[in-house]
Amino acid sequence: MKVFLLDGKDMTSLDAAYDVISRELSFPEYFGRNLDALYDCLTELSSEATVVFVNTAILEENLPEKADAVLDCFRDASMEVGFSLREKR
């Protein structure tokens, strides 16, 4: 099982969030850096993967208009693919 750790405190802007997510989840070079592309790449994760997303409250402070959409991508992809998602505020 592969475990990925994402930290909301490292996501100080939407670009920084895409950088961190892309790097930590080893997204392909062609990752489009938008919500649709994020969802598409997340649905390529193994159902045996675990994504641990910590400091989501800080993410919400840093990205008040986009944090919910980013987190919803993870939630929706997790439900579709079956990978484990753990969120910690």
N, C-alpha and C positions, 0 to 999 in steps of 0.2 A: 504494500500500500504506500502510495506517495502522499506526503503531507506538505501543503503549501501554507506559508505564513505571510499574511498581508497586514501591515500596520497603518492604520488611518492617520497616525501622526506624521507619517512620511509623505502624505498626500496633501500638500499645501495648495495645490491648484489642480484643475482638471487634467492639464498636461502632465503634472507630476504623478497624478493618480494613474494615468495610462502608462507612464514610464514604469512605475513600481509594479503594477499588475502584469504588464507585458514581460518584464524582466523575471519576476518571481515565478510566473506560470510558464515561462519559456514559450511565449507566443511566437508565431512565425514572423519573419520580417515584413510580410505584407499586411500585418494587423492594421486595420484602418483607423484606429484611434477615435472611434465614435461608439455610441451605445449598441448599435446594430452589430458592428464588428466584434465588440466585446461579447455580446451574447453568442454570436457564431463561434468564437474561439472557446468560450466556456463550455459549449455543448460538445466540444471535441475532447474534453477531459474524460478520463476513465471513470467508470462508475465506482471504482475502488479508491479513488482519490478523496482526500480530505482537504478542504480549504478552511483555515482558521483565520478569521478576519477580526483583528483586535483594534481597540480604540476607535470603534465606529462613531462614538459621540464626538470625538475630535474631527473625524472626517465630516460629520454633519456641520460642525462649526466652520471648518475650512471651506466647505462647498455647500452652502445652504440651499442653493437651487438645484444641485445635481446629485447630492449624496444619496437621496432616496432612489433615484433612477439607477445609479450605479449598483447599490445594494439589491434592488429589485432584479437586476440582470442576474446577479449571483443566485438569488433565491429561485427565480424562474428556471434558470439553467440547471440548478441542483435538482429541482423537482422533475425536470424532463429527463436528465441523464442518470440521476441517482447518486451523484457524488455527495459526500457529506459536507455540509456547510455549518460552521460554528461561528457565531457572532458574539463578540464580547465588547460591551460598551466601554 
